[in-house]
Structure formats: C-alpha cells, structure tokens
Amino acid sequence: MDLHKHIESWTSKELASFLKRQKLQVLHLEANDFSILNNKRITGSSFFHISKDDLRRSGLELGPIIEIYSLKEKIVSGIL
C-alpha cells in the first residue's frame, strides 16, 4: 500500500503522531501546532484536501503552514 492510501485512513491523532515522528521531511513543528491539528480534527483523508488558506485559518503560523503543505504535496505527487 502506498503512503497516500495508508494515510487516508488515519484519525487526527494518528496523523499528528505521523507528523511528529516521520523522517521523510524535517518539520519544525511545536506542541501547539500539533494541538491545533488535533483540535481542528484534521484526519488523514482531510489532510490531502487541505489548502494553505485552510491551514492559515486553523491558527497555524506561516512556517508550519509551509512545511505541512510541502509535505502533503510531496506525498500526493509520489515524491515520498
């Protein structure tokens, strides 16, 4: 199963756990960033439909927005 299909089935907690421990791309996220992702209930499936504007409206700062969105795009395009 490819990474994209695998992630789609995850809960928001599983997605946050992946982002915390993943080694595919270094993410400079802080505890508050993971709290925002959990509180907004961003699941694996919704992760692939999220835009930069969605992330901005969630309360994340610019740096984490760019890093999360970049990781998403790499997974979607099959680079990772």
Secondary structure, 3 states (H helix, E strand, C coil): CCHHHHHHCCCHHHHHHHHHHCCCCCCCCCHHHHHHHHHCCCCHHHHCCCCHHHHHHHCCCHHHHHHHHHHHHHHHHCCC
